[in-house]
């Protein structure tokens, strides 16, 4: 597979599709040495079933493992860490990864429990989980979905699961885009298998899955993320980490140079333009908010909107690390604990936020 290529396959037999797509991509030849240690990095953001639109389908992971074993590879591991606020061990069970590891006799490494090392990522010193050093060839398996802070999340942002929780919080204090781009100079993903089966195109934590029944493969994470931007009706400039990663030498964001190949039946996918997050975010004043906290707030606001209550909210909701030690009227999360009205939690759940704001609006 060439660096400018993106392969796409449609259907509902996900494990079979994955194996066929990897064969088309000539992955075994790309890896070469059968003794190499291969790391498989899914998206296990939270304890939410893949059908909910947030986490990587285990059928895809099974397809990757079967393909590798059938081609003589034996040294594989799955590594991932959930977002701050969830435990990877819970996701491991809920999303079927325990069964996958048992069935294929593969080690699972929880990066939330990992030690870390500091690395100069082209001018930005970042902490990376130790397990990354044990990998010779990294297969990234992100979910193609929306994100309430960065608009899209796919190949580049999925590397965030390979840093410790303390660094994840630090990323948000730096504004997400810059550290995401720099992280991809410090962690090299060698091959990408994208779960485009039913990602939520609004929220990274799922809840509104959009069935598309596709799997993609690629080599260049910048190019494929630029392709995702275009698919979801965003200009690359609206997702700054994509262009910044290009300028740092991670890849190419010019999709006019992409060789996009449909393997098998060409099923047209028309993606509606999504503006839900943009509309809901008008009610929020976020300063350095972590993904989990913000990611639970936005769906809670959507619930309030459906109830006809959000339009009655007259006060902006403050959220994020930037409010530590400060005072104000209305805040969500532990960082706003000095506010007059605040909901404790790091993070509070979507339902807790909904109930808190519903009471605040109706009292």
C-alpha positions as a printed NumPy array, in Angstrom:
array([[  0.   ,   0.   ,   0.   ],
       [  1.336,   3.411,  -0.977],
       [  1.396,   6.354,   1.398],
       [ -1.142,   8.359,  -0.597],
       [ -3.675,   5.528,  -0.821],
       [ -6.913,   5.072,   1.13 ],
       [ -8.772,   1.778,   0.666],
       [-12.488,   1.504,   1.491],
       [-14.679,  -1.553,   1.833],
       [-18.428,  -1.682,   2.573],
       [-20.576,  -4.435,   4.032],
       [-21.811,  -6.004,   7.249],
       [-19.471,  -8.976,   7.676],
       [-16.937,  -6.909,   9.549],
       [-14.313,  -9.529,  10.378],
       [-14.344, -10.891,   6.825],
       [-14.198,  -7.363,   5.373],
       [-11.225,  -6.514,   7.568],
       [ -9.227,  -9.554,   6.491],
       [ -9.985,  -8.896,   2.814],
       [ -9.031,  -5.238,   3.141],
       [ -5.739,  -6.082,   4.855],
       [ -4.954,  -8.509,   2.046],
       [ -5.738,  -5.8  ,  -0.534],
       [ -3.469,  -3.433,   1.411],
       [ -0.669,  -6.032,   1.484],
       [ -0.159,  -5.475,   5.2  ],
       [  1.906,  -8.641,   5.721],
       [  4.462,  -7.453,   3.169],
       [  4.563,  -4.021,   4.788],
       [  5.43 ,  -5.523,   8.174],
       [  7.874,  -8.054,   6.741],
       [  9.755,  -9.605,   9.662],
       [  7.441, -12.139,  11.355],
       [  9.252, -11.731,  14.678],
       [  8.384,  -8.061,  15.078],
       [  6.291,  -7.013,  18.082],
       [  2.995,  -5.684,  16.683],
       [  0.85 ,  -3.314,  18.719],
       [ -2.863,  -2.877,  17.975],
       [ -4.35 ,   0.346,  19.301],
       [ -8.198,   0.504,  19.244],
       [-10.436,   3.294,  20.553],
       [-11.771,   2.302,  23.976],
       [-12.713,   5.772,  25.169],
       [-15.437,   4.674,  27.605],
       [-17.568,   1.729,  28.679],
       [-19.901,   2.106,  25.706],
       [-20.733,  -0.741,  23.302],
       [-19.348,  -0.272,  19.757],
       [-22.915,  -0.182,  18.424],
       [-23.331,   3.072,  20.37 ],
       [-20.848,   4.817,  18.062],
       [-17.859,   5.465,  20.335],
       [-15.598,   2.411,  20.534],
       [-13.837,   0.138,  18.041],
       [-15.782,  -2.962,  16.993],
       [-14.099,  -6.134,  18.227],
       [-14.934,  -7.85 ,  14.912],
       [-12.35 ,  -5.564,  13.282],
       [ -9.768,  -6.451,  15.931],
       [-10.57 , -10.138,  15.412],
       [-10.085,  -9.714,  11.66 ],
       [ -6.686,  -8.068,  12.193],
       [ -5.539, -10.809,  14.582],
       [ -6.714, -13.633,  12.321],
       [ -5.043, -12.074,   9.284],
       [ -1.767, -11.623,  11.152],
       [ -1.782, -15.167,  12.551],
       [ -2.63 , -16.654,   9.171],
       [  0.372, -14.786,   7.74 ],
       [  2.814, -16.126,  10.311],
       [  2.83 , -13.32 ,  12.901],
       [  2.684, -14.419,  16.529],
       [  3.947, -11.486,  18.588],
       [  0.915,  -9.193,  19.014],
       [ -0.54 ,  -7.133,  21.825],
       [ -3.489,  -4.75 ,  22.237],
       [ -2.757,  -1.53 ,  24.096],
       [ -5.075,   1.307,  25.059],
       [ -6.146,   3.616,  27.874],
       [ -9.632,   5.074,  28.277],
       [-10.29 ,   8.761,  28.755],
       [ -9.989,  10.426,  32.154],
       [-13.107,   9.513,  34.135],
       [-13.443,   5.931,  32.881],
       [-11.415,   2.843,  33.713],
       [ -9.928,   0.853,  30.853],
       [-10.65 ,  -2.335,  32.79 ],
       [-14.393,  -1.609,  32.601],
       [-14.273,  -0.985,  28.85 ],
       [-12.206,  -4.16 ,  28.436],
       [-15.149,  -6.196,  29.719],
       [-18.13 ,  -4.192,  28.435],
       [-16.867,  -3.885,  24.845],
       [-15.81 ,  -7.522,  24.432],
       [-12.03 ,  -7.125,  24.533],
       [-11.606,  -9.673,  27.307],
       [-13.244, -12.265,  25.059],
       [-11.07 , -11.257,  22.104],
       [ -7.877, -11.603,  24.13 ],
       [ -8.986, -14.998,  25.438],
       [-10.029, -16.263,  22.009],
       [ -6.813, -15.203,  20.258],
       [ -4.403, -15.62 ,  23.179],
       [ -3.296, -11.991,  22.972],
       [ -2.004,  -9.816,  25.804],
       [ -3.929,  -6.637,  26.627],
       [ -1.942,  -3.725,  28.054],
       [ -3.855,  -1.068,  29.996],
       [ -1.903,   2.142,  29.431],
       [ -3.728,   3.824,  32.33 ],
       [ -1.588,   1.593,  34.571],
       [  1.609,   2.202,  32.604],
       [  4.677,   4.155,  33.608],
       [  5.79 ,   6.847,  31.192],
       [  8.836,   8.497,  29.697],
       [  9.403,  12.029,  28.461],
       [ 10.144,  12.619,  24.804],
       [ 10.973,  15.675,  22.736],
       [  8.232,  15.717,  20.107],
       [  9.655,  18.313,  17.727],
       [  9.961,  21.062,  20.276],
       [  7.264,  19.949,  22.715],
       [  8.218,  17.716,  25.64 ],
       [  5.483,  15.123,  26.137],
       [  5.003,  12.077,  28.356],
       [  4.362,   8.791,  26.513],
       [  3.431,   5.409,  27.995],
       [  6.342,   2.985,  28.379],
       [  4.573,   0.209,  26.456],
       [  4.998,   2.208,  23.232],
       [  8.736,   1.513,  23.42 ],
       [  8.033,  -2.241,  23.213],
       [  6.257,  -1.936,  19.831],
       [  8.036,  -2.446,  16.509],
       [  4.97 ,  -1.929,  14.282],
       [  1.883,  -0.013,  15.416],
       [ -1.556,  -0.615,  13.9  ],
       [ -3.946,   2.197,  14.777],
       [ -7.664,   1.247,  14.81 ],
       [ -9.64 ,   4.452,  15.483],
       [-13.358,   5.07 ,  15.148],
       [-14.347,   7.692,  12.581],
       [-16.544,  10.034,  14.609],
       [-17.244,  13.584,  15.657],
       [-15.734,  15.307,  18.663],
       [-17.322,  18.05 ,  20.754],
       [-14.048,  19.982,  21.077],
       [-12.029,  19.216,  17.94 ],
       [-14.952,  18.547,  15.53 ],
       [-13.509,  15.227,  14.296],
       [-11.457,  12.438,  15.803],
       [ -9.811,   9.665,  13.85 ],
       [ -6.193,   8.593,  13.247],
       [ -4.156,  11.452,  14.737],
       [ -6.173,  12.003,  17.899],
       [ -6.427,   8.275,  18.667],
       [ -2.761,   8.327,  19.755],
       [ -3.92 ,  10.194,  22.875],
       [ -4.743,   6.812,  24.432],
       [ -1.   ,   6.122,  24.618],
       [ -0.208,   8.885,  27.092],
       [ -0.814,   8.861,  30.881],
       [ -3.901,  10.496,  32.39 ],
       [ -1.82 ,  13.345,  33.797],
       [ -0.627,  14.178,  30.281],
       [ -4.177,  13.973,  28.92 ],
       [ -5.181,  16.709,  31.375],
       [ -2.092,  18.675,  30.356],
       [ -3.127,  18.386,  26.691],
       [ -6.322,  20.274,  27.435],
       [ -4.48 ,  23.046,  29.22 ],
       [ -2.431,  23.424,  26.007],
       [ -5.537,  23.597,  23.838],
       [ -5.537,  20.018,  22.404],
       [ -4.612,  20.803,  18.796],
       [ -0.919,  21.62 ,  19.279],
       [ -0.089,  18.653,  21.545],
       [ -2.07 ,  16.207,  19.36 ],
       [ -0.028,  17.245,  16.338],
       [  3.282,  17.096,  18.202],
       [  2.429,  13.729,  19.785],
       [  2.287,  12.218,  16.317],
       [  5.933,  13.108,  15.788],
       [  6.78 ,  11.129,  18.929],
       [  4.564,   8.098,  18.253],
       [  4.709,   6.693,  14.735],
       [  1.649,   4.782,  13.543],
       [  2.665,   2.38 ,  10.799],
       [ -0.764,   1.312,   9.515],
       [ -4.329,   2.489,  10.065],
       [ -7.566,   0.488,  10.044],
       [-10.542,   2.811,  10.477],
       [-13.823,   1.702,  12.019],
       [-16.418,   3.581,   9.956],
       [-19.233,   1.204,  10.83 ],
       [-21.486,   3.413,  12.957],
       [-19.539,   6.25 ,  14.573],
       [-21.373,   9.057,  16.32 ],
       [-20.749,  12.102,  14.133],
       [-21.481,  14.521,  16.977],
       [-20.094,  13.096,  20.209],
       [-16.918,  11.116,  20.886],
       [-18.687,   9.217,  23.667],
       [-21.404,   7.908,  21.341],
       [-25.174,   7.869,  21.706],
       [-26.144,   8.938,  18.181],
       [-24.589,   6.286,  15.896],
       [-24.772,   6.859,  12.146],
       [-24.653,   3.519,  10.345],
       [-22.217,   3.62 ,   7.417],
       [-20.92 ,   0.022,   7.421],
       [-17.46 ,   0.831,   6.054],
       [-13.884,   0.016,   6.976],
       [-10.938,   2.019,   5.659],
       [ -7.206,   1.404,   5.576],
       [ -4.458,   3.975,   5.161],
       [ -0.822,   4.687,   5.963],
       [ -0.774,   8.487,   6.261],
       [ -2.739,   9.658,   9.356],
       [ -2.772,  13.278,   8.19 ],
       [ -4.179,  12.414,   4.785],
       [ -6.882,  10.161,   6.168],
       [ -7.888,  12.749,   8.787],
       [ -8.104,  15.371,   6.032],
       [-10.345,  12.947,   4.133],
       [-12.528,  12.598,   7.251],
       [-12.758,  16.392,   7.55 ],
       [-14.035,  16.568,   3.98 ],
       [-16.475,  13.71 ,   4.54 ],
       [-17.961,  15.438,   7.604],
       [-18.206,  18.805,   5.785],
       [-15.328,  20.532,   7.569],
       [-12.459,  22.404,   5.987],
       [ -9.091,  21.145,   7.174],
       [ -8.458,  24.606,   8.649],
       [-11.379,  24.011,  11.041],
       [ -9.459,  21.116,  12.635],
       [ -6.107,  22.818,  13.331],
       [ -4.178,  19.738,  14.469],
       [ -4.403,  18.251,  10.963],
       [ -2.606,  21.14 ,   9.277],
       [ -0.144,  21.487,  12.148],
       [  0.73 ,  17.782,  11.918],
       [  1.421,  18.292,   8.209],
       [  3.729,  21.219,   8.951],
       [  5.577,  19.046,  11.478],
       [  6.214,  16.463,   8.763],
       [  3.765,  13.774,   9.912],
       [  1.962,  13.546,   6.561],
       [  0.104,  15.319,   3.75 ],
       [ -3.294,  17.023,   4.161],
       [ -3.937,  17.63 ,   0.441],
       [ -6.711,  15.144,  -0.391],
       [ -6.43 ,  16.004,  -4.099],
       [ -3.283,  13.857,  -3.955],
       [ -5.099,  10.911,  -2.367],
       [ -5.59 ,   7.714,  -4.334],
       [ -8.925,   6.527,  -2.925],
       [ -9.799,   2.988,  -3.922],
       [-13.124,   1.276,  -3.284],
       [-12.624,  -2.458,  -2.825],
       [-15.733,  -4.345,  -3.868],
       [-19.189,  -2.83 ,  -4.181],
       [-19.256,   0.959,  -4.216],
       [-21.886,   2.003,  -1.68 ],
       [-22.406,   5.751,  -1.73 ],
       [-22.452,   7.355,   1.703],
       [-24.123,  10.73 ,   2.059],
       [-23.208,  12.281,   5.39 ],
       [-25.543,  15.015,   6.626],
       [-23.924,  18.214,   7.825],
       [-23.802,  18.203,  11.617],
       [-24.171,  21.437,  13.576],
       [-25.52 ,  20.081,  16.868],
       [-22.32 ,  20.571,  18.859],
       [-21.791,  24.079,  17.519],
       [-25.331,  25.077,  18.534],
       [-25.111,  23.528,  22.   ],
       [-21.648,  24.954,  22.684],
       [-23.124,  28.472,  22.638],
       [-24.335,  27.784,  26.182],
       [-20.829,  26.984,  27.436],
       [-17.753,  28.953,  28.493],
       [-15.014,  26.308,  28.401],
       [-11.422,  26.999,  29.433],
       [ -9.006,  24.05 ,  29.165],
       [-11.784,  21.508,  29.713],
       [-10.928,  17.787,  29.66 ],
       [-12.624,  15.674,  26.985],
       [-14.638,  13.556,  29.427],
       [-16.083,  16.517,  31.336],
       [-16.95 ,  18.458,  28.183],
       [-17.999,  15.262,  26.425],
       [-20.619,  14.559,  29.095],
       [-21.816,  18.18 ,  29.235],
       [-22.718,  18.542,  25.56 ],
       [-25.067,  15.481,  25.384],
       [-26.672,  16.66 ,  28.646],
       [-27.381,  20.007,  26.976],
       [-28.886,  18.145,  24.041],
       [-31.25 ,  16.37 ,  26.46 ],
       [-32.252,  19.739,  27.912],
       [-32.859,  21.061,  24.416],
       [-35.119,  18.122,  23.626],
       [-37.056,  18.949,  26.821],
       [-37.446,  22.568,  25.724],
       [-35.423,  23.768,  28.717],
       [-32.111,  24.865,  27.224],
       [-33.606,  28.042,  25.743],
       [-34.575,  29.062,  29.282],
       [-30.975,  28.969,  30.511],
       [-29.774,  32.548,  30.877],
       [-26.364,  31.887,  32.447],
       [-23.305,  30.54 ,  30.629],
       [-22.036,  27.223,  32.001],
       [-18.38 ,  27.397,  33.002],
       [-16.245,  24.275,  32.698],
       [-12.55 ,  23.415,  32.615],
       [ -9.214,  23.596,  34.392],
       [ -8.993,  27.308,  33.673],
       [-11.574,  27.964,  36.409],
       [ -9.569,  26.398,  39.231],
       [ -9.5  ,  28.778,  42.205],
       [-11.933,  31.178,  40.537],
       [-15.493,  32.128,  41.438],
       [-18.603,  32.554,  39.349],
       [-22.291,  31.741,  39.056],
       [-22.718,  28.387,  37.304],
       [-20.081,  25.693,  36.904],
       [-19.784,  22.002,  36.089],
       [-16.991,  19.757,  37.367],
       [-14.498,  19.827,  40.224],
       [-12.53 ,  22.719,  38.736],
       [-15.504,  25.065,  39.355],
       [-15.936,  24.03 ,  43.003],
       [-15.719,  27.678,  44.18 ],
       [-18.684,  28.758,  42.049],
       [-22.013,  29.754,  43.635],
       [-23.834,  26.906,  41.858],
       [-21.614,  24.011,  40.862],
       [-21.824,  20.281,  40.204],
       [-19.012,  18.249,  41.761],
       [-17.306,  15.44 ,  39.838],
       [-14.168,  14.708,  37.829],
       [-16.035,  14.238,  35.639],
       [-19.718,  14.238,  36.615],
       [-21.791,  11.939,  34.424],
       [-24.081,  13.022,  31.61 ],
       [-27.177,  12.166,  33.693],
       [-25.858,  14.032,  36.749],
       [-25.195,  17.134,  34.636],
       [-28.642,  16.908,  33.069],
       [-30.389,  16.638,  36.461],
       [-28.284,  19.448,  37.96 ],
       [-28.939,  21.885,  35.106],
       [-32.628,  20.905,  34.901],
       [-33.011,  21.778,  38.574],
       [-31.059,  25.023,  38.122],
       [-33.257,  26.103,  35.207],
       [-36.589,  25.176,  36.77 ],
       [-36.011,  26.321,  40.34 ]])
